[in-house]
C-alpha cells in the first residue's frame, strides 16, 4: 500500500473518530435507545476520480437521528463538503442516510441544500467489499425525508476501497 493511501485512510478515520468523540460529549442519553447505526470510512472511485468518505450516524427508539458525513473529491482542487444527518433508514445490511449540507469549500455544492447516499455493509472479510453510492447533492428541502422513507435503490453503488462500513439494525 502506498504511503499516500495510508495517509488518506487515517484522515478519513480521523473524521469518524472526531464525530464519535463529539457524540460522546453529548449527555448520556445520546447512547440510550439506539436502534440503528451506520459508521465507517473509506474511498471509492466515481467518474474516474477517487473520493474519500466518512459517516457516523445513529437512530434512536424515539425516532430522533444524529450524526454527520463528509465527502472529499479528488478532482480539480479536491472539494470537501460536510453534512449534518437529518434522517436515516436501515434495513438489514443497507442504510439510507440523508441530511443538510452544512459546509462546503466548492461553490457548486450549495450549503443548506439536501444531500443523501445509500450504503451496503457486506460483512467483515466478505468476498464482496462494502458498497456506497456517490452522495447526491443540491437537492430540495424535504428530499432528505423522502429518500429515507422511500429507500430507493437506483443510486449506483461503488465498491469501498481501503475502508469499512458497519451498519446495524
BAKE-843084 format. One line per field, with one value per residue (C-alpha): x, y, z; residue number from 1. Coordinates in Angstrom, 3 decimals, always signed. Layout:
c1 <- (X, ...)
c2 <- (Y, ...)
c3 <- (Z, ...)
num <- (NUM, ...)
END
This chain:
c1 <- (+0.000, +1.379, +2.081, -0.462, -3.168, -2.340, -2.470, -5.887, -7.230, -6.054, -7.522, -10.917, -10.800, -9.960, -13.242, -15.198, -13.258, -13.886, -17.592, -17.591, -15.818, -18.273, -21.246, -19.726, -19.692, -23.497, -25.325, -25.502, -28.986, -27.428, -26.388, -29.620, -32.191, -30.052, -31.962, -29.803, -26.394, -24.160, -20.478, -17.331, -14.990, -13.073, -12.631, -14.498, -13.936, -16.600, -16.238, -12.596, -11.773, -11.048, -13.393, -12.997, -15.989, -16.650, -20.011, -21.222, -24.993, -27.421, -31.189, -32.832, -36.009, -37.796, -37.183, -34.509, -31.408, -27.991, -24.693, -22.694, -20.882, -18.203, -17.081, -13.865, -13.499, -10.012, -10.987, -9.719, -8.885, -10.251, -13.624, -14.876, -18.430, -19.872, -23.456, -25.465, -27.631, -31.393, -32.680, -31.551, -33.241, -31.638, -32.978, -30.769, -27.287, -28.319, -28.547, -30.082, -28.551, -29.531, -29.064, -28.370, -25.066, -23.532, -20.129, -18.524, -15.374, -16.815, -19.333, -21.023, -22.062, -24.789, -24.769, -28.305, -29.353, -30.042, -27.547, -28.015, -26.433, -27.007, -24.543, -24.294, -22.330, -21.269, -19.641, -16.140, -13.795, -16.577, -15.723, -17.651, -16.378, -18.811, -20.534, -21.557, -23.308, -21.840, -23.605, -26.319, -26.024, -28.023, -31.448, -34.523, -35.742, -37.841, -35.994, -33.909, -37.009, -38.410, -35.127, -35.055, -38.740, -38.866, -35.391, -34.730, -32.178, -31.476, -28.330, -25.344, -23.162, -19.354, -17.010, -15.453, -11.680, -9.425, -12.251, -15.128, -18.777, -20.664, -24.442, -26.501, -30.226)
c2 <- (+0.000, +3.416, +5.991, +8.462, +5.780, +5.145, +8.885, +9.138, +6.244, +7.803, +11.173, +9.584, +7.571, +10.769, +12.248, +9.311, +9.370, +13.110, +12.550, +9.755, +11.921, +14.714, +12.399, +11.162, +14.760, +14.752, +13.760, +10.042, +9.713, +10.088, +6.422, +5.154, +3.564, +3.343, +1.169, +1.634, +2.952, +3.491, +4.219, +3.888, +5.426, +4.629, +5.537, +4.811, +5.666, +7.603, +9.157, +8.107, +10.062, +8.907, +10.145, +9.776, +9.473, +9.150, +8.638, +8.380, +8.305, +6.825, +6.483, +6.167, +4.433, +7.793, +8.364, +11.030, +10.868, +12.436, +12.258, +13.568, +12.586, +14.141, +13.570, +14.698, +14.642, +14.348, +16.012, +19.517, +21.316, +18.494, +19.767, +18.811, +19.021, +18.222, +17.127, +17.124, +13.991, +14.613, +11.104, +7.526, +4.269, +0.859, -2.401, -5.441, -4.577, -1.403, +2.191, +5.268, +8.396, +11.996, +15.478, +19.143, +20.343, +22.472, +23.296, +23.213, +24.622, +24.250, +26.849, +24.105, +22.375, +24.538, +24.959, +24.487, +22.060, +18.330, +15.517, +11.758, +8.388, +4.646, +2.168, -1.627, -3.484, -6.839, -8.026, -8.325, -10.202, -10.817, -11.804, -8.753, -5.404, -2.960, -0.594, +3.054, +5.294, +8.661, +11.267, +13.186, +16.938, +20.154, +18.571, +20.399, +20.582, +17.544, +15.222, +14.007, +12.665, +11.274, +9.464, +7.852, +6.933, +5.520, +3.901, +3.954, +1.509, +3.346, +5.182, +3.370, +1.596, +1.723, -0.681, +0.685, +0.689, +0.637, +1.100, -0.460, +0.197, -1.022, -0.937, -2.202, -2.570)
c3 <- (+0.000, -0.904, +1.773, +0.358, +0.557, +4.210, +4.925, +3.240, +5.285, +8.551, +7.533, +6.821, +10.046, +11.908, +10.698, +12.091, +15.362, +15.700, +15.085, +17.641, +20.227, +19.550, +20.080, +23.357, +24.596, +24.406, +27.628, +28.433, +26.950, +23.472, +23.536, +25.067, +22.822, +19.679, +17.207, +14.110, +13.173, +10.181, +10.685, +8.641, +6.158, +3.030, -0.594, -3.794, -7.424, -9.293, -12.727, -12.753, -9.586, -6.077, -3.350, +0.401, +2.718, +6.433, +8.150, +11.737, +12.233, +14.764, +15.003, +18.413, +19.511, +19.816, +16.081, +16.539, +14.359, +14.789, +13.017, +10.133, +6.989, +4.876, +1.302, -0.332, -4.095, -5.567, -8.865, -9.526, -6.300, -4.127, -2.917, +0.550, +1.874, +5.293, +6.009, +9.245, +9.210, +9.440, +8.756, +8.347, +7.485, +7.969, +6.568, +7.033, +5.798, +3.942, +5.124, +3.526, +5.080, +4.315, +5.657, +5.079, +3.628, +6.398, +4.927, +1.514, +0.008, -3.514, -4.769, -6.841, -3.586, -2.064, +1.721, +3.063, +0.337, +0.794, +0.264, +0.565, -0.172, +0.237, +1.747, +1.933, +4.627, +3.167, +6.415, +7.789, +5.500, +2.999, -0.532, -1.764, -0.376, +1.223, -1.191, -1.160, -3.661, -4.580, -2.450, -4.227, -3.630, -4.007, -3.667, -2.388, +1.227, +2.099, -0.268, +2.683, +4.457, +1.224, +0.499, +3.963, +3.822, +0.283, +0.378, -3.376, -4.756, -8.008, -6.914, -8.451, -5.910, -5.871, -4.109, -0.920, -1.314, +1.747, +4.206, +6.053, +6.822, +9.868, +9.516, +12.436, +12.855)
num <- (1, 2, 3, 4, 5, 6, 7, 8, 9, 10, 11, 12, 13, 14, 15, 16, 17, 18, 19, 20, 21, 22, 23, 24, 25, 26, 27, 28, 29, 30, 31, 32, 33, 34, 35, 36, 37, 38, 39, 40, 41, 42, 43, 44, 45, 46, 47, 48, 49, 50, 51, 52, 53, 54, 55, 56, 57, 58, 59, 60, 61, 62, 63, 64, 65, 66, 67, 68, 69, 70, 71, 72, 73, 74, 75, 76, 77, 78, 79, 80, 81, 82, 83, 84, 85, 86, 87, 88, 89, 90, 91, 92, 93, 94, 95, 96, 97, 98, 99, 100, 101, 102, 103, 104, 105, 106, 107, 108, 109, 110, 111, 112, 113, 114, 115, 116, 117, 118, 119, 120, 121, 122, 123, 124, 125, 126, 127, 128, 129, 130, 131, 132, 133, 134, 135, 136, 137, 138, 139, 140, 141, 142, 143, 144, 145, 146, 147, 148, 149, 150, 151, 152, 153, 154, 155, 156, 157, 158, 159, 160, 161, 162, 163, 164, 165, 166, 167, 168, 169)
END
